[in-house]
Amino acid sequence: MERRIVLWAVIGALFLIAVFFAFKLGSSGTGASISELNAKIDTTGWTENEIMNYEMHGTIPSRVGKASTSAGSSGGMVGGC
């Protein structure tokens, strides 16, 4: 009986920790919407296929270069997927 109480106490504590971190990570975002993030990348001169790949998969054409994007070191993927 005592083991069962300890087991439920541990499960409850882990659940509370998970909920705490979920709210903490959720509230620490940039506050920018997806359309605001997409507005930072200039897609003039891109083909329709490149724009579609960016919108659907988050890939940025390699010819664009990393200097003009906010992709950082994520390999050209938006969000680092």
trRosetta pair geometry for C-beta under 8 A, 3 or more apart (Angstrom, degrees):
i j d omega theta_ij theta_ji phi_ij phi_ji
1 4 5.8 -54 -157 30 34 114
1 5 6.9 33 150 -18 65 103
2 5 5.8 -52 -154 33 38 111
2 6 6.5 34 151 -15 67 106
3 6 5.7 -57 -149 40 33 110
3 7 6.1 37 153 -23 67 107
4 7 5.6 -51 -145 35 30 115
4 8 6.5 26 157 -13 64 105
5 8 6.1 -58 -149 40 29 106
5 9 6.3 32 152 -21 64 108
6 9 5.6 -54 -147 36 32 114
6 10 6.4 32 155 -18 65 104
7 10 5.9 -55 -151 35 30 109
7 11 6.4 27 152 -16 64 107
8 11 5.5 -51 -142 39 35 112
8 12 6.1 38 156 -20 66 106
9 12 5.7 -54 -147 38 29 112
9 13 6.3 29 154 -19 63 106
10 13 5.7 -53 -146 36 31 110
10 14 6.4 29 156 -17 64 106
11 14 5.9 -56 -148 38 30 110
11 15 6.3 32 153 -21 64 107
12 15 5.6 -55 -148 35 31 113
12 16 6.4 30 155 -17 65 105
13 16 5.8 -55 -149 37 31 110
13 17 6.4 32 153 -19 64 106
14 17 5.6 -53 -147 37 32 113
14 18 6.3 34 154 -20 65 105
15 18 5.7 -54 -148 35 31 111
15 19 6.4 30 154 -17 65 105
16 19 5.7 -52 -145 37 32 110
16 20 6.3 37 153 -22 64 106
17 20 5.6 -53 -148 34 31 115
17 21 6.5 23 157 -12 65 107
18 21 6.1 -58 -147 41 29 105
18 22 6.2 33 154 -24 64 108
19 22 5.6 -53 -146 34 31 114
19 23 6.6 24 158 -12 64 105
20 23 6.3 -64 -155 40 27 103
20 24 6.2 24 152 -18 65 112
21 24 5.3 -54 -138 40 35 114
21 25 6.0 31 162 -15 69 106
22 25 6.3 -56 -143 40 25 104
22 26 6.1 24 156 -19 60 114
23 26 5.6 -57 -141 40 30 113
23 27 6.1 18 164 -12 66 111
24 27 6.4 -65 -145 40 24 100
24 28 6.4 19 159 -22 61 115
25 28 5.9 -61 -142 33 30 110
26 29 6.9 -26 -178 -22 37 107
29 32 8.0 -133 148 30 99 62
32 36 4.3 -123 -171 89 97 130
32 37 5.4 116 123 -55 123 85
33 36 4.9 98 54 6 73 102
33 37 7.2 -138 98 -4 40 87
34 37 5.7 -56 -150 37 35 110
34 38 6.3 32 153 -17 68 107
35 38 5.6 -53 -143 40 34 111
35 39 6.4 44 153 -32 63 102
36 39 5.6 -47 -150 24 33 118
36 40 7.6 42 151 -28 57 94
37 40 6.2 -45 -169 13 39 114
37 78 7.7 115 143 -164 124 125
38 41 6.3 -63 -164 36 47 102
40 70 5.8 4 126 -6 140 132
41 54 7.5 -154 113 -171 149 143
41 60 7.2 -120 -149 -111 143 119
41 69 6.0 22 -114 -122 103 84
41 70 7.3 -112 -68 17 91 91
42 68 7.0 -62 37 165 107 123
43 46 4.6 -56 -173 18 79 134
43 50 7.8 174 -154 110 99 104
43 51 5.6 79 -176 -103 139 99
43 54 7.0 -151 -106 55 125 162
46 50 4.2 -124 -173 88 102 126
46 51 5.1 124 113 -54 126 84
46 54 7.5 -14 -178 -8 160 138
46 61 6.6 177 -125 -4 101 137
46 64 7.9 -4 -85 -75 105 117
47 50 4.7 98 53 5 77 101
47 51 7.1 -142 95 -3 42 86
48 51 5.6 -53 -148 38 35 112
48 52 6.2 38 152 -21 67 106
49 52 5.7 -53 -147 37 31 112
49 53 6.4 31 154 -18 64 105
50 53 5.7 -52 -146 37 32 111
50 54 6.4 33 153 -20 64 105
50 61 4.9 -16 -143 -53 127 123
51 54 5.6 -54 -150 36 32 112
51 55 6.2 25 155 -15 66 108
52 55 5.9 -57 -143 41 30 106
52 56 5.8 9 166 -3 67 116
53 56 6.3 -63 -131 49 24 97
53 57 5.4 -35 -172 39 64 115
53 59 4.9 -46 149 60 106 109
53 61 7.9 98 75 -63 131 77
54 57 7.3 -65 -102 59 11 71
54 58 6.7 36 -161 -128 48 17
54 59 6.2 -108 -89 68 51 53
54 60 6.2 57 -108 -91 104 54
54 61 7.9 -56 -60 -22 108 78
54 78 7.6 79 -163 -19 76 129
58 77 5.3 55 117 -164 110 69
58 78 3.6 -121 -160 40 106 98
58 79 6.1 -50 -158 24 158 103
58 81 6.3 96 70 18 145 126
59 76 6.0 30 -155 135 68 105
59 77 6.3 -29 -95 -100 59 66
59 78 7.9 -109 -51 0 19 85
60 64 5.6 -82 163 46 102 143
60 69 5.6 42 -163 -107 168 160
60 71 5.8 -124 12 -49 146 147
60 76 4.7 -137 51 -163 89 84
60 77 7.7 -150 6 -74 87 21
60 78 7.2 108 -37 -45 101 86
61 64 5.0 107 73 -18 85 101
62 76 6.7 -44 -86 -97 68 152
64 68 6.1 -110 166 65 91 115
64 69 6.3 68 124 -40 125 118
65 68 5.9 72 80 16 94 95
65 69 7.5 170 96 1 51 99
66 69 5.8 -77 -144 48 43 101
66 71 6.3 -101 -132 62 85 103
66 72 7.7 82 -164 -122 115 4
66 76 7.8 -101 -86 -79 90 72
69 76 7.9 54 88 -125 164 58
71 74 5.3 -116 173 50 84 101
71 75 7.7 -105 155 60 123 28
71 76 5.7 29 163 -116 163 25
71 77 6.9 125 -153 55 118 31
71 78 6.5 -87 -107 -86 92 52
72 80 7.8 -27 69 -73 113 105
74 77 5.0 -103 136 60 107 81
74 78 7.7 107 95 -99 146 9
74 79 7.3 158 -178 81 162 27
74 80 3.6 -112 -129 -97 125 74
74 81 7.9 61 174 20 121 45
75 80 7.7 94 30 -133 88 61
77 80 5.9 113 89 -112 106 16
77 81 4.9 -122 163 45 139 77
78 81 7.6 13 73 2 52 102
